[in-house]
Structure formats: C-alpha cells, structure tokens
Amino acid sequence: MNKKQRSIKRFVATLFFLGFIAPFSLVSAGTILDSYKYAWSNNVGYISFENVVVNDSTLSGHAWSANAGWIKFNSSTGGVTNDGTGNLSGSAWGEQLGWIDFDGVSINGNTGRFSGTATGTLIGTLTFDCSNYCDVRTDWRQASASTTSTTSAGSVPSWIFTSSQISDISNSLNFSDSLSELEAKMIDPVADGVFNIIDFNIMISNWGSQNVDNTGKGDINRDGIVDILDFNKLMVYWGFQYKLL
C-alpha cells in the first residue's frame, strides 16, 4: 500500500469513526414528556405512560394504572413494535388487564404525539387523544429519510461509510496521478488547485442531485448525477494538487 492509499484509508476511516454516519443510522430512543403522559381507558380511567420508552423499532418499559397496576410493553411473550415511522403494532401485557392490542395506535413522526386507540377485553378502549385531559407525547422522532438508500438532493445515504465499504472503496480504487492540469480543473468542484475536504463538502451537500451540468455541484465524473461514483473519483485524486491555469 503506497502513501496515497494509506492517506485515503485514514480519511475515510476518520469520517466513519468520528460518527459522520451516526446521525443517519443509529437507533434513536425517546421518553414520554412529563406534561403529556396520560391516556384514558373507559374501563379503568387514566393510565400514565411516564415510564415508557419509544425507539425506532419497539416500545419498552411500563405504563401505570392506579386502578389496574402495571402494563408491560416488552413482554417476553408479546411486545409492542414501531415500524420506524410511528405505526405501532403488537400487544402489551397488563398484570390485571391481560393483553392490550396496540395495532390502532400511531405516533406522529414529526411531533411525537400519540393518536388512535388500543383495545383489550378488560381495559376496553384506551384513547390517547381525547378531548379531556388525555394526551400522550414523546420526544422520539422519526429517523431522517436519509437512512434509506433512495435519497434526494442534500441527503446522505447511510450506506456510504459502512465498515465493509470503507475497505472495499479503499482497496478497489485506481490510484493514478496521471491527470493533466486542464483535466484536473475541469473535474475539481472548486477549481482551486487541490482536491480536498472543501470539494467533499460540496459533493455531499448536493448528494443525489440529478441532471447536473457543472462540476460546481460535485458531479466529478460528469454523468449528470452526484452519487457514489463521484465519491470514488474524489478519493482517487484526494490531495492531488495542480496549477491554476
């Protein structure tokens, strides 16, 4: 491995390990807001969701009814799941209430507010957004759309900097310095005489842009879209300097 390859490996690895991709891929967890924690059961009255935890895939912890005891959300034989966009499914278990079906409940991914109803033979109808003092909200928020592989301009796909791709990208690139000054200026997003982090920032800020007709948008390989191929080419010439014409 030559010096240029080692330099690029360090650059890509640094982005990964400093958490560049963490905001796009880590599971987020939320708690129930203290001022908005009560749902209403027509059979047992108010139920507090204060100790319930919401994340991108499940609900965990316990709700509490003064009249009917604890309700468990991560029961070993059941559990309530979140599809990542706030649509809940599955069942919680109440020690005096039996199974409670949450298929009719959802959480607004932008506001964290619960809506809909959960149902059970003993609990009856558990309502989250009734007209009286009945309102449950969480600080959990739906993950950014950038967590998917389909992206729009300005969003960064989370698969760019997986550990396996760090290795694949670093080992498969053609590390050639045979680039003329004219060619370099034509593909350099900033055209400032060097391929560096400034060019990378421009490319990422325009990630997913289509029908691009200039390198100032980060379309380094000139194919009309800013994508992984441009990232690869930037890595090939990372640190390459040329004279401004």
URJO-V53306 format. One record per residue. N is the residue number from 1. PHI is phi in whole degrees, -180 to 180 (none if undefined). Layout:
N:PHI  N:PHI
//
This chain:
1:none  2:-84  3:-63  4:-66  5:-62  6:-63  7:-64  8:-70  9:-58  10:-65  11:-63  12:-66  13:-63  14:-62  15:-59  16:-69  17:-77  18:-80  19:91  20:-54  21:-92  22:-56  23:-63  24:-98  25:-128  26:-77  27:-70  28:-99  29:-122  30:-134  31:-109  32:-83  33:-70  34:-61  35:-85  36:-138  37:-133  38:-108  39:-107  40:-125  41:-104  42:-70  43:-102  44:-123  45:85  46:-70  47:-129  48:-90  49:-102  50:-54  51:-102  52:-95  53:-114  54:-112  55:-132  56:-69  57:-127  58:-146  59:-110  60:-138  61:89  62:-137  63:-103  64:-133  65:-114  66:-63  67:-98  68:-138  69:77  70:-79  71:-125  72:-95  73:-100  74:-114  75:-61  76:-66  77:-112  78:-157  79:119  80:-110  81:-113  82:-119  83:-79  84:97  85:-111  86:105  87:-83  88:-94  89:-155  90:93  91:-133  92:-98  93:-120  94:-102  95:-63  96:-118  97:-119  98:71  99:-77  100:-126  101:-84  102:-103  103:-62  104:-95  105:-113  106:-140  107:-121  108:-65  109:-66  110:-97  111:-109  112:79  113:-90  114:-76  115:-148  116:92  117:-137  118:-104  119:-136  120:-164  121:-59  122:-94  123:-79  124:76  125:-110  126:-102  127:-105  128:-106  129:-139  130:-83  131:-76  132:-88  133:-74  134:-150  135:-161  136:-117  137:-139  138:-129  139:-89  140:-66  141:-133  142:-60  143:-61  144:-61  145:-60  146:-72  147:-75  148:-95  149:-79  150:-92  151:-126  152:-113  153:-58  154:93  155:-104  156:-109  157:-69  158:-71  159:-85  160:-64  161:-113  162:-69  163:-61  164:-69  165:-74  166:-56  167:-67  168:-63  169:-64  170:-65  171:-88  172:-101  173:-70  174:-91  175:-84  176:-111  177:-100  178:-81  179:-131  180:-75  181:-63  182:-67  183:-63  184:-61  185:-65  186:-69  187:-104  188:-77  189:-54  190:-97  191:55  192:-110  193:100  194:-156  195:-97  196:-150  197:-63  198:-64  199:-66  200:-61  201:-61  202:-63  203:-61  204:-66  205:-66  206:-110  207:-57  208:92  209:-62  210:-119  211:56  212:-79  213:-120  214:-151  215:-72  216:-63  217:-92  218:99  219:-82  220:-69  221:-94  222:58  223:-108  224:92  225:-142  226:-94  227:-151  228:-62  229:-67  230:-70  231:-60  232:-59  233:-68  234:-62  235:-65  236:-59  237:-106  238:-59  239:84  240:-66  241:-114  242:-145  243:-82  244:-74  245:-87
//
